[in-house]
Amino acid sequence: MKKWLTMLFALMLMVGLLAACGPEDTKKEGTSGDDGKSEAAGEMPEKPEKLKLWVNAEEKQEEAVKQITDKYTEDTGIKVELVPIDMLEQVEKLDVEGPAGNGPDIIFQPHDRIGDLVLRGLVDPVGVEEIADEYTDTSLEAVQFDGDYWGYPAVIETYAMYYNKSLVDTEPETMADIMEIAEQDTDASKDEFGFLMEAANFYFVYPFFSGNGAYVFENNDGNYDISDIGLANDGSIKGGELVKTWFDEGYIPQDLTPDIMNGLFKEGKVSTVLNGPWMVREYQDALGDDLGVVTLPILDNGEHPKSFVGVKSYMLSYYSDNKEWAEDLMAYLTNSENSLIYYDVAGEIPPRPDAIENDVIAKDPIYSAFAEQTNYGEPMPSVPAMQQVWDPINDALSFISKGEPVDEVLKEAVQTIHDQIEASGANQ
């Protein structure tokens, strides 16, 4: 009996010791420090040997992510396999590779595709709200859908107005200024233009619609009413008429392509160009100190044009077997220090107040203009129905560029959008 009691006491003591040291040891081994994310209970599962991340297939972005993930491996011992895949091709590829067990733990996506990804069951919600104060409100709004967060914001971008200081004496502030430059500097016979943009591309044209009162879907505190499309209202028609004048006056040629536009601007033949921050490095290489950037010029009604704001984020694959550690890596990739590394190498603005206000960005005369323009913009709708908007409205802009009546083609485009939404089932 005495021997049995002694064995029982020893067993209880051993269990007590294991319980006392278990959680503490697990937490110590399973987190990557303050830069990572841990589970609510403060514990992490056993570390995987590696995590797989589909990085956007762009040289500078790949380089930036590799620098950061190499540090992550040093800090945690977890290898990160980077697979370059164009972010617009990742969705369809995940649809195939995920169920087959060949998919990644993390994908990289623009936020307007979130609704489609969620409805297709390809991604899981994430716990970014635990560190929500580290990101801008706009970026967090962008990665929300159906009451959950679906990504760790990595990049925020919109477009602005570039200008060539050797051709433009005074920084343009209004669209009236831009139109004056267009009238003075345009000589199409010499391939010289005062103002160029992709004026048949709704992504870039939206500010001239929204600034006059247009909208894609009625937005009620982040809830989109996809039955209410505001792309043929009075504001849209006014914006469409403005766009039409650019073609009617010969300021923008009908056959303009992005490559032609960028080439002419880099050759010093264009005074002002509306474009995004992804062209900064190329434009700087070509124009040097002659390159200037300002926020989108104020419209005739005194309103700041409301550009589309895009947020690219790291998202968690539904098929990942290492979800907690995948989130740990996503938080690490987008923390304060690593966001500035990404900005420095890839030239993309992180959606973090501490990064945007950092002297590196705030005092940069080029990137600070893009950062400021995000304050006047609005996130592209992330609902699945947004995918049914682009083609009809771009077709409408193409018709407008060829002189078709603005009100008629916009109304026809909106009807097509309604029909496509119903046919796709995105209205369910």
C-alpha positions in Angstrom: 0.0 0.0 0.0 2.8 2.4 1.0 4.6 1.5 -2.3 1.4 2.2 -4.3 0.9 5.7 -2.6 4.5 6.5 -3.3 4.1 5.7 -7.0 0.8 7.7 -7.1 2.5 10.8 -5.5 5.4 10.5 -8.0 3.0 10.4 -10.9 1.0 13.4 -9.7 4.3 15.3 -9.2 5.4 14.6 -12.8 2.1 15.7 -14.3 2.3 18.9 -12.3 5.8 19.7 -13.5 4.7 19.0 -17.1 1.7 21.3 -16.8 3.8 24.0 -15.2 6.5 24.1 -17.9 4.5 23.1 -21.0 2.7 26.3 -22.1 5.7 28.6 -21.3 8.1 26.5 -23.3 5.6 26.2 -26.2 5.2 30.0 -26.3 8.9 30.7 -26.1 9.6 28.3 -29.0 6.6 29.1 -31.2 6.5 32.9 -31.6 8.8 35.2 -33.6 8.7 38.1 -31.1 6.7 41.3 -31.0 6.7 41.4 -34.8 4.7 38.3 -35.2 1.2 37.2 -34.4 0.3 34.6 -31.7 -2.9 32.8 -31.0 -5.3 34.3 -28.5 -4.3 31.9 -25.8 -0.6 33.0 -26.3 0.4 29.6 -27.7 1.5 28.5 -31.1 1.5 25.0 -32.6 4.7 23.3 -33.5 6.8 25.1 -36.1 6.6 23.8 -39.7 9.8 23.2 -41.6 8.7 25.8 -44.2 5.9 28.1 -45.4 5.0 28.6 -49.1 4.3 32.1 -50.3 3.1 33.0 -53.8 4.8 36.4 -54.4 3.8 38.7 -57.3 6.0 38.0 -60.3 7.7 41.3 -60.4 11.5 41.6 -59.9 11.7 44.4 -57.3 8.8 42.9 -55.3 10.4 39.5 -55.3 13.7 41.0 -54.2 12.0 42.9 -51.3 10.0 39.9 -50.1 13.1 37.7 -50.2 15.1 40.1 -48.0 12.3 40.1 -45.4 11.6 36.4 -45.5 15.3 35.6 -45.2 15.2 37.6 -41.9 12.2 35.7 -40.8 14.0 32.4 -41.4 16.9 33.7 -39.3 14.5 34.7 -36.5 12.3 31.6 -36.5 14.2 28.8 -38.2 11.2 28.4 -40.6 12.2 28.4 -44.3 10.0 30.4 -46.7 9.6 29.1 -50.2 8.8 32.0 -52.6 7.0 31.1 -55.8 6.7 34.0 -58.3 3.2 34.0 -59.8 1.5 37.0 -61.3 -1.1 38.1 -58.6 -3.9 38.2 -61.2 -3.2 34.5 -62.1 -3.0 33.3 -58.5 -6.7 32.9 -57.9 -7.3 30.4 -60.7 -4.1 28.6 -59.9 -5.1 28.3 -56.2 -8.5 26.9 -57.3 -6.5 24.0 -58.9 -3.4 23.6 -56.8 -5.1 24.1 -53.4 -7.3 21.0 -53.4 -4.4 19.0 -54.9 -2.2 19.8 -51.9 0.2 21.8 -54.0 -1.0 25.2 -53.0 0.7 27.9 -50.9 0.1 29.0 -47.3 -0.1 32.7 -48.4 -1.2 34.5 -51.5 -0.8 38.1 -52.5 -3.9 39.8 -53.9 -5.6 43.2 -54.7 -8.5 43.8 -52.3 -11.2 44.1 -55.0 -10.9 40.4 -55.5 -11.6 39.5 -51.9 -15.3 38.9 -52.3 -14.8 36.5 -55.2 -12.1 34.6 -53.2 -14.3 34.3 -50.2 -17.3 33.1 -52.1 -15.2 30.5 -53.9 -13.9 29.2 -50.5 -10.3 29.8 -51.4 -9.2 31.8 -48.3 -9.8 32.0 -44.6 -10.4 35.1 -42.4 -7.4 36.4 -40.5 -7.0 38.0 -37.1 -5.5 41.3 -38.2 -7.9 43.1 -35.9 -5.5 42.2 -33.0 -3.0 44.7 -34.4 -5.5 46.9 -36.3 -4.0 50.1 -34.9 -0.9 49.4 -37.0 -2.6 49.9 -40.3 -4.5 52.8 -41.9 -8.3 52.8 -41.6 -8.7 52.8 -45.4 -6.6 49.7 -45.8 -8.5 47.9 -43.1 -11.8 48.9 -44.7 -10.5 47.5 -47.9 -9.7 44.0 -46.6 -13.1 43.6 -44.8 -15.9 41.6 -46.3 -19.0 40.1 -44.8 -18.0 41.1 -41.3 -14.5 39.6 -41.3 -10.9 40.6 -42.2 -9.3 38.7 -45.0 -5.8 40.1 -45.4 -2.8 41.8 -43.8 -2.5 45.1 -45.7 0.9 45.4 -47.4 0.5 48.1 -50.1 -1.7 51.0 -50.6 -1.8 52.8 -54.0 -3.6 55.2 -56.1 -2.6 57.4 -59.0 -1.6 61.1 -59.2 -0.5 63.6 -61.8 3.1 63.5 -63.0 4.6 66.5 -64.8 7.8 67.4 -66.5 9.3 70.5 -64.9 11.2 71.4 -68.0 7.9 71.8 -69.8 5.6 73.0 -67.0 6.6 76.2 -65.3 4.1 76.2 -62.5 2.9 73.1 -60.5 -0.6 72.4 -61.8 -3.3 72.6 -59.1 -6.6 72.5 -61.0 -8.1 70.7 -64.0 -8.3 74.2 -65.6 -4.5 74.3 -65.3 -4.2 70.9 -67.0 -6.6 71.9 -69.8 -4.6 75.1 -70.4 -1.4 73.0 -70.6 -3.1 70.5 -73.0 -4.2 73.3 -75.3 -0.8 75.0 -75.4 1.5 71.9 -75.6 -0.4 69.5 -77.8 0.9 69.0 -81.4 -0.1 65.5 -82.3 1.8 65.8 -85.7 5.0 65.9 -83.6 3.8 63.4 -81.0 3.8 66.2 -78.4 1.0 66.4 -75.8 0.2 68.5 -72.9 -1.9 65.9 -71.0 -2.2 62.2 -71.4 -3.9 59.4 -69.5 -5.6 56.1 -70.2 -8.9 57.8 -70.7 -10.8 54.7 -71.9 -9.8 52.8 -68.7 -12.4 53.2 -65.9 -9.8 52.6 -63.2 -8.1 55.9 -64.1 -11.2 57.8 -65.2 -13.2 57.2 -62.0 -12.1 60.4 -60.2 -13.7 62.5 -62.9 -17.0 60.6 -62.4 -16.9 60.4 -58.6 -15.8 63.9 -58.1 -19.0 65.0 -59.8 -21.2 62.7 -57.7 -21.0 59.3 -59.4 -20.4 56.0 -57.6 -20.1 52.4 -58.5 -22.5 50.9 -55.9 -24.3 52.8 -53.2 -22.1 52.5 -50.1 -23.8 52.4 -46.7 -21.1 52.3 -44.1 -19.2 49.6 -46.0 -22.3 47.7 -47.1 -22.7 47.9 -50.8 -26.1 47.9 -52.4 -25.3 46.3 -55.8 -28.8 47.0 -57.1 -28.0 50.7 -56.9 -25.4 51.5 -59.6 -24.4 55.2 -60.0 -22.6 55.1 -63.2 -25.3 56.7 -65.4 -26.4 59.4 -63.0 -25.8 63.2 -63.6 -22.3 63.1 -62.1 -21.3 60.2 -64.4 -22.7 62.0 -67.4 -20.8 65.2 -66.5 -17.6 63.2 -66.0 -18.2 61.4 -69.3 -18.7 64.7 -71.1 -15.4 65.9 -69.7 -13.6 62.8 -71.0 -15.3 63.2 -74.4 -13.8 66.7 -74.8 -10.3 65.4 -74.4 -10.8 63.2 -77.4 -12.9 65.7 -79.4 -10.2 68.4 -78.9 -7.4 65.9 -79.9 -5.7 66.2 -76.5 -5.7 62.4 -76.2 -5.4 60.1 -79.3 -7.9 57.3 -79.6 -5.3 54.6 -80.2 -3.2 55.5 -77.1 -1.7 52.6 -75.2 0.1 52.6 -71.9 3.4 51.7 -73.6 3.0 54.6 -76.1 2.1 57.0 -73.3 4.9 56.0 -71.0 7.4 56.1 -73.9 6.4 59.6 -75.0 6.6 60.9 -71.4 10.0 59.4 -70.8 11.2 61.0 -74.1 10.2 64.4 -72.8 7.3 64.9 -75.3 4.5 65.0 -72.8 3.9 67.7 -70.2 1.6 65.9 -67.7 0.6 62.3 -67.3 -1.9 60.7 -64.9 -0.5 57.4 -63.7 0.3 55.3 -60.7 3.4 55.0 -58.4 4.5 51.8 -60.2 6.0 54.1 -62.9 8.0 56.2 -60.5 11.3 54.4 -61.0 11.1 54.3 -64.8 10.1 58.0 -65.0 12.8 59.0 -62.6 15.4 57.2 -64.6 14.3 59.0 -67.7 13.6 62.5 -66.4 15.7 62.8 -63.3 15.1 66.0 -61.3 12.7 67.2 -64.0 10.1 64.7 -62.7 7.4 66.2 -60.4 4.2 64.7 -59.0 1.1 66.4 -57.5 -2.2 65.1 -56.2 -5.0 65.0 -58.8 -5.9 68.6 -59.7 -9.1 70.0 -58.3 -12.2 69.9 -60.5 -14.1 72.9 -61.7 -16.6 72.4 -58.9 -13.9 72.8 -56.3 -13.9 69.1 -55.4 -10.8 66.9 -55.0 -11.1 64.0 -57.5 -11.8 60.8 -55.6 -9.5 58.2 -57.1 -9.8 54.5 -56.6 -7.6 53.3 -53.8 -6.2 49.8 -54.1 -4.9 47.8 -51.2 -2.7 44.7 -51.9 -2.6 42.3 -49.0 -1.3 38.9 -47.9 -4.1 36.4 -47.6 -4.4 33.1 -45.9 -5.1 30.1 -48.1 -8.0 27.9 -47.0 -5.8 24.9 -47.8 -2.9 25.9 -45.6 -1.9 23.4 -42.9 0.1 26.0 -41.0 -2.5 28.8 -40.6 -1.1 30.2 -37.3 2.4 30.4 -38.6 1.3 31.8 -41.9 -0.4 34.6 -40.1 2.7 35.1 -38.0 4.7 35.6 -41.3 2.0 37.9 -42.7 2.2 40.1 -39.7 6.0 40.0 -39.9 6.1 41.0 -43.6 3.9 44.1 -42.9 5.4 45.3 -39.6 6.9 48.8 -39.3 10.5 47.9 -40.0 9.9 45.5 -42.9 7.3 47.7 -44.5 10.0 50.3 -45.0 12.3 47.7 -46.4 9.6 46.8 -48.9 9.1 50.4 -49.8 12.8 51.1 -50.2 13.3 48.1 -52.5 9.9 47.7 -54.3 8.9 51.4 -54.3 5.4 50.7 -53.0 3.8 52.6 -50.2 2.9 50.6 -47.0 -0.6 51.3 -45.5 0.8 52.1 -42.1 0.5 55.5 -40.4 4.0 55.2 -38.9 5.5 54.4 -42.3 3.6 57.1 -44.2 4.6 59.7 -41.6 8.2 58.5 -41.5 10.6 61.0 -43.0 11.6 58.5 -45.6 8.2 58.8 -47.3 6.8 62.1 -45.8 9.7 64.1 -47.1 9.9 62.4 -50.5 8.4 64.9 -53.0 7.3 62.1 -55.3 5.8 59.4 -53.1 4.4 61.8 -50.6 2.0 63.1 -53.3 0.7 59.6 -53.8 0.3 59.1 -50.1 -1.6 62.4 -49.8 -3.9 61.4 -52.7 -5.0 58.3 -50.8 -6.6 60.7 -48.4 -9.0 61.8 -51.1 -9.6 58.4 -52.6 -11.9 55.5 -51.8 -11.3 51.8 -51.8 -12.6 49.9 -54.9 -15.6 47.8 -53.9 -14.5 44.3 -52.9 -17.8 42.6 -53.5 -17.9 39.9 -56.2 -20.3 42.0 -58.3 -17.4 44.4 -59.0 -15.9 41.9 -61.4 -19.0 42.5 -63.6 -18.4 46.3 -63.8 -15.1 46.6 -65.6 -15.8 45.4 -69.2 -19.1 47.2 -69.7 -17.9 50.5 -68.4 -14.6 50.3 -70.3 -16.6 49.5 -73.5 -18.7 52.6 -72.8 -15.6 54.8 -72.4 -14.3 53.4 -75.7 -17.5 54.4 -77.4 -17.3 57.9 -75.8 -13.8 58.3 -77.1 -15.2 57.7 -80.6 -17.8 60.4 -80.2 -20.9 58.3 -79.2 -23.5 60.1 -76.9 -22.4 59.9 -73.3 -25.8 59.5 -71.6 -26.8 56.7 -74.0 -23.7 54.6 -73.7 -23.5 55.0 -69.9 -27.1 53.9 -69.5 -26.5 50.9 -71.7 -23.4 50.0 -69.8 -25.3 50.1 -66.5 -28.0 47.8 -67.8 -25.3 45.4 -69.0 -23.7 45.4 -65.5 -27.1 44.7 -63.9 -27.7 41.8 -66.4 -24.2 40.4 -65.8 -24.5 40.5 -62.0 -27.8 38.6 -62.2 -26.4 36.1 -64.6 -23.3 35.5 -62.5 -25.2 35.0 -59.3 -23.3 37.7 -57.5 -26.6 39.3 -56.5 -27.4 36.4 -54.2 
